[in-house]
Amino acid sequence: MHTNIGPHVADDVLEMYLMKSLPEDDIASVEEHLLICSDCQDQVEETETFIRAAKIALLDRGRKPAARALYVRGWIVVPVFAAVLLAITAGLLIPRQHSPAALPLAEAHLFAMRGAPVAHLRSGLGLILNLDATELPAGEYTVRVVDSGGREVWTGAGVSGNPLRVTIGRPLPAGQYWVRALQGADLKREYGLKLE
Ligand SMILES: [Zn+2]
């Protein structure tokens, strides 16, 4: 399939490119190659996912950040990766109290109507969920996320309105989830969510 696209971008170069630490002179040739090489585009996507997940893991206070980050997607630990992780750590650990807005998040709109498609998102990211609240009574809502076994994995207050909005600032593992909007103890609506 590959014709005249030159050699693939080396992993370490790609990581430097995504971390914005690649020298100016090298950026153009990397971007030129990425435009036409689907293999390297896939690699970018995978590396970006990893970097986001690592940032979330590092931002999640009170855990063992390095250990959690290292197990994301079974990433193979190589020296260049260690350097990237160090760079992330150095950049985020000091100002993290002041940078909640830097959390990488995936966003989806969830509908509970019959026949509406179940929202699919990538696992390993923080989530912003916009829950369709058409015809729901106004007022305060608690939102609960339960896994396919009925175990509660997250709960928090929804930001009132239509859509009813919640932000889950930590990654959830891949799987099928139910997102429940409650007023007091009354379940008002339930939405499906799939993380892959
Ligand atoms: Zn390539």
Boltz pocket constraint, residues with backbone or C-beta under 6 A from the ligand:
constraints:
  - pocket:
      binder: B
      contacts: [[A, 6], [A, 7], [A, 8], [A, 9], [A, 33], [A, 37], [A, 38], [A, 39], [A, 40]]
      max_distance: 6.0
